[in-house]
Amino acid sequence: MSDTHGQHPSRDRRSYRIAGSEGRTVTASQMAMGHVDDLVAGYALGALEPQETAAVDAHVRTCPTCERALADAQRTVGMLPFLVPMRKPAADTKATLFARVAHVERAATAAALPRSLADQVRTPSLPRSAGTHLVDAAPVAGSSAGDGRSRQGSRTGWLISALSVPMLIALVVTGFWGLQLREQLSTQDAQLAELQSEFANFASGTTSYPLSPGFDAPQAEGQIVMGANQRDGLLQIDVNSKDGPQSYELLVNTDGKLESVGEVTVNQDGQGQARIALDQPFGDYDSVHIRAKTVDPSGDSSQLDTLLRDSEGALGSTGSGLDIGP
Amino acid sequence: MAMPASDEGGSPPDLIEASDADLIGLAAQGEARALEVLYDRYSGVVFSFALRIVADRPLAEEILQEVFFRAWQQGGNFSAGRGSFITWLLSITHNLSIDEIRRRRRRPQKADSEEPEQILAAVPDTGAGADVEDEVWLGALRETIGEALAQLPPAQREAIEMAYFKGMTQREISDSLGEPLGTIKTRMRLGLQKLKDALGSDGAQLA
């Protein structure tokens, strides 16, 4: 009851009559010393002025006797609603309530998504004829009953919303999948555009060489795409690991001698690509190798001779048996 | 108190058997079916009570929705140790309904506004489809409270009803009836005391 009459009693200078003290009045601060029997019934029935309510609130916090009397009165008043003959609400009231609950839950779920995606979920790009009115009918959480016109509009909106819940859920779910697919396609489109841009210099005659996964990185994959001149190309790798950014170097093998000819750094998703420029046509090399570029404690890149002695950590290789040349 | 559960909403059996406190706890955690069971149990009581106060069926249904919506949102604040769930729910209903009629009172009223009792009488009874056990229990409770209230002197009953069902303050009642404020306070205090004595253990069951 006090939540509807929330005034602080400390500055209250009104006077009240204490039960059994006819003709005598006291201030709220003085009341703390006596009892509020005279106000308890009015408090329980919600019939006090705000200042009186605040005074009772303050008093019962320090007076167990009045607190008990108030609890008794509230218990009795709490039975009055059952005096009313039972009537049944319209069936659509329940549907409307649960549509509202579902709406708030969806909004909460959408709020937990990444911002860009959540924005798309909140404002689905549906045809206006199909769904705009559903978005317009969204409720304001915590709103109470308003005037007749807005109430009627709200009820209509909720009814429409209630009847459309299954459809809306289906739209949101399929829309979410659609958004994911669209994101993937968008990413692929961007990659394709990037590749097309990269290959623009190569004109026609490009050749792709897939990289075979090595023993130490069986999940890795990649390719080397060489231009028509077989010297300029693009290295793409996907280590299928989310270990974070990591650099790899491309080594070419000529008569057993490895030479570093390029470097590529993968992103958080384990993907990376880099241009390469070879001294000789790609087909002149016996094989190519890609290895993680290790860093020693001093911060210097590992030396090539170290790599020559230790083949562990190889990401992948075209292998000597692969067709790597024209 | 927990009224016998009805199964109008086709809710899972395990939830239908659950206590009010358990259900509101589940509802507060996002279990909408738990809220549905509570709605099936108490929507009639809440709606009837709101209708009795606001005397407007669409508005009473709005309040009904708002009460359960708030119960769902604030269910975590409910403490079974401080009283029954239905008492808590009905106190929310009372606050919302009284706020509404006080708001309306500040606006011009239509000349042909009907009395709450007339509105209530015009709404069809719960009738077929309601749980029979619920009906019997509520009927007996209504009879008990009605008898207790009927035993009060009319002036005391009037003061209580004007305050509780019409949302009038003691001062407003005093002005309306042309009686001293002290008289109204005394009527309320004595009336409520007699009501408490008459209801006795029934009141304790509800709390």
Interface residues (C-beta under 8 A of the other chain):
Chain A: M1 D3 T4 R17 A19 D37 D38 L39 V40 A41 G42 A44 L45 G46 A47 L48 E49 D72 A73 R75 T76 V77 G78 M79 L80 P81 F82 L83 V84 P85 M86 R87 K88 P89 A90 T93 K94 T96 L97 F98 R100 V101 A102 E105 A141 G142 S143 S144 A145 R151 Q152 S154 R155 W158
Chain B: G9 G30 A32 L35 E36 Y39 S43 G44 V45 F47 S48 F49 L51 R52 P58 L59 A60 E61 E62 I63 L64 Q65 E66 F68 F69 R70 W72 Q73 G83 T87 L90 S91 T93 H94 N95 L96 I98 D99 E100 L120 V123 P124 D125 T126 G127 G129 A130 E135 L138 L141 R142 I145 G146 L149 I160 A163 Y164 F165 G167 M168 T169 Q170 R171 I173 G182 K185 M188 R189 G191 L192 Q193 L195 K196 L199 D202 G203 A204 L206 A207
